[in-house]
């Protein structure tokens, strides 16, 4: 029987017949949130709050000639205003 997640933009579907199948569907907003959290953990920075903006751009990846779609990649750009986020870090950059 299908089950829907309580998370906004995330749908979890579970089918049970002779095997159990789990599918998780993330809409654009949930996918951006997951990517943002993953990048934050890898960089060791907080990508939310005052002085921080996150831009995520999705692009279709293609291969071959003629080109055919093979998936999607995401470009993540985190901009931190050092004067707002960490004034001591901004002084170190200026030196």
C-alpha positions as CSV (number, residue, x, y, z in Angstrom):
1,X,0.0,0.0,0.0
2,X,1.5,3.4,-1.0
3,X,2.6,5.6,1.9
4,X,3.2,9.4,1.7
5,X,5.9,11.1,3.8
6,X,5.1,13.9,6.2
7,X,8.0,15.9,4.8
8,X,7.0,18.7,2.4
9,X,8.0,17.8,-1.2
10,X,8.9,14.2,-0.4
11,X,6.8,11.3,-1.4
12,X,7.7,7.8,-0.2
13,X,6.1,4.9,-2.0
14,X,6.3,1.3,-0.7
15,X,5.0,-1.7,-2.7
16,X,4.9,-5.2,-1.3
17,X,4.2,-8.2,-3.5
18,X,6.7,-11.0,-3.5
19,X,9.4,-8.4,-2.7
20,X,9.5,-5.0,-1.0
21,X,10.1,-2.0,-3.1
22,X,10.8,1.5,-1.7
23,X,10.7,4.6,-3.9
24,X,11.4,8.1,-2.7
25,X,10.4,11.0,-4.9
26,X,11.7,14.5,-4.1
27,X,10.4,17.6,-5.7
28,X,12.6,20.5,-6.6
29,X,12.4,22.2,-3.2
30,X,13.2,19.0,-1.2
31,X,16.0,18.2,-3.6
32,X,17.5,21.7,-3.1
33,X,17.3,21.3,0.7
34,X,19.0,17.9,0.6
35,X,21.8,19.2,-1.6
36,X,22.3,22.3,0.5
37,X,22.5,20.2,3.7
38,X,25.0,17.8,2.1
39,X,27.2,20.7,0.8
40,X,27.1,22.3,4.3
41,X,28.3,19.1,5.9
42,X,31.1,18.7,3.4
43,X,32.3,22.3,3.7
44,X,31.8,22.5,7.4
45,X,29.9,25.8,7.1
46,X,26.3,26.9,7.8
47,X,24.7,27.9,4.6
48,X,21.7,29.5,6.2
49,X,21.2,32.7,8.2
50,X,22.1,36.3,7.8
51,X,24.8,37.1,5.2
52,X,24.6,33.8,3.5
53,X,22.8,33.0,0.2
54,X,22.7,29.7,-1.6
55,X,22.0,29.3,-5.3
56,X,21.4,25.9,-6.8
57,X,21.1,25.5,-10.5
58,X,20.1,22.2,-12.2
59,X,21.4,21.3,-15.6
60,X,20.6,18.4,-17.9
61,X,23.7,16.3,-18.6
62,X,24.0,15.0,-22.2
63,X,26.3,12.6,-24.0
64,X,26.7,11.4,-27.5
65,X,26.0,12.7,-31.0
66,X,23.2,13.4,-31.4
67,X,23.1,14.5,-27.8
68,X,20.8,12.5,-25.5
69,X,20.0,13.2,-21.8
70,X,21.8,11.0,-19.3
71,X,20.8,12.7,-16.1
72,X,21.0,16.0,-14.1
73,X,23.8,17.7,-12.3
74,X,23.5,20.5,-9.8
75,X,25.7,23.5,-9.5
76,X,25.8,24.9,-5.9
77,X,27.0,28.5,-5.2
78,X,27.2,29.6,-1.6
79,X,28.0,33.3,-1.1
80,X,29.0,34.3,2.4
81,X,29.2,38.0,3.4
82,X,32.2,37.8,5.7
83,X,31.4,41.2,7.3
84,X,28.1,39.7,8.5
85,X,28.9,36.0,9.0
86,X,32.3,36.3,10.7
87,X,33.9,39.7,11.0
88,X,37.2,38.2,12.2
89,X,37.5,36.2,9.1
90,X,36.9,39.3,6.9
91,X,39.8,41.1,8.6
92,X,42.1,38.1,7.9
93,X,41.1,38.1,4.2
94,X,41.8,41.8,3.9
95,X,45.3,41.5,5.4
